[in-house]
Amino acid sequence: MLHPSTNKACVRYYYLAPRNGNKAEIIKVLNSHRYTIDVPMWEEDVILEPFYTRPMTVKEEHNCRGAETWKLFSDWSKVCADLLKNGVAENELKELENYRDNLLSSENMVA
């Protein structure tokens, strides 16, 4: 699916909150083909919507070769390291960090 503002292939980020003793996960989907994803969980399926979408970098496009590719992270610092490794612009890194802060603050309010 194309990024709505640039007509380029996009990366979508999804947040799976901690549940049943498991850590929270950030799911990065390159060449995302749809807005939502289904995550099979024990005894249920969870439907997630992205909290952030951005255009793919040239390096990401080369690495996944047009195929939908998922990466799972359980640590925000690893998400940031992945972004830097793939040449994501500084403003997009800051934007994603703002989303992270919003997700974590809303998660703490629920807990």
C-alpha positions in Angstrom: 0.0 0.0 0.0 1.2 3.5 -0.7 1.9 6.2 1.9 -1.0 8.6 1.5 1.1 11.8 1.4 3.9 10.7 -0.9 2.6 7.8 -3.1 5.6 5.7 -1.9 5.7 2.3 -0.3 5.0 2.7 3.5 6.0 1.4 6.8 3.3 1.1 9.5 3.9 0.7 13.2 1.5 -1.1 15.5 1.5 -1.4 19.2 0.5 -4.6 21.0 -0.1 -3.8 24.7 1.3 -6.2 27.3 -1.1 -9.0 28.2 -1.2 -12.3 30.1 2.4 -11.8 31.3 3.8 -11.0 27.9 5.8 -7.8 27.2 4.4 -5.1 24.9 5.5 -5.3 21.3 6.0 -2.8 18.5 5.3 -4.4 15.1 6.9 -2.8 12.1 5.3 -3.8 8.8 7.2 -2.8 5.6 5.3 -2.7 2.3 2.1 -2.8 4.4 -0.8 -3.9 2.2 -3.6 -2.9 4.6 -4.4 -0.6 7.4 -5.1 -3.2 10.0 -3.3 -6.4 11.0 -4.5 -9.5 12.7 -2.3 -10.9 15.5 -3.2 -14.4 16.7 -3.1 -14.6 20.5 -3.9 -17.4 22.8 -7.7 -18.1 22.5 -8.3 -14.8 20.5 -7.2 -12.7 17.6 -6.4 -9.1 18.1 -6.9 -6.5 15.4 -4.5 -3.6 15.5 -4.5 -0.3 13.8 -1.2 1.6 13.1 -0.2 4.4 15.4 2.3 5.7 12.9 2.9 5.5 9.1 5.9 6.8 7.2 7.4 6.3 3.7 10.0 3.6 3.4 13.7 4.5 3.0 15.7 3.4 0.0 17.5 0.9 2.2 14.3 -0.6 3.5 12.9 -0.9 -0.1 16.1 -2.7 -1.1 16.1 -5.1 1.9 12.5 -6.3 1.6 12.3 -6.3 -2.2 8.6 -5.4 -2.5 7.4 -8.1 -0.1 5.4 -7.4 3.0 7.9 -7.8 5.8 7.3 -7.8 9.6 9.7 -7.0 12.3 8.9 -7.4 16.0 10.4 -5.3 18.8 10.0 -5.5 22.6 12.2 -2.6 23.3 11.8 1.0 22.1 15.6 1.5 22.0 15.8 -1.3 19.4 13.1 0.5 17.3 15.2 3.6 17.4 18.4 1.7 16.5 16.5 0.1 13.6 15.4 3.5 12.3 18.9 5.0 12.5 20.3 1.9 10.7 17.8 2.3 7.9 18.4 6.0 7.3 15.1 7.4 8.6 15.1 11.2 8.7 15.6 12.9 12.1 12.1 14.5 12.0 10.5 11.1 11.5 12.4 9.7 14.4 11.2 12.5 16.7 7.7 12.1 15.5 7.7 8.4 16.3 9.2 9.1 19.7 6.2 11.5 20.4 3.8 8.6 19.5 5.8 6.4 21.8 5.5 8.8 24.7 1.7 9.1 24.1 1.3 5.4 24.0 3.2 4.9 27.2 1.4 7.6 29.1 -2.0 6.3 28.1 -0.9 2.8 29.0 0.1 4.0 32.5 -3.3 5.7 32.9 -5.0 2.4 32.2 -2.7 0.3 34.5 
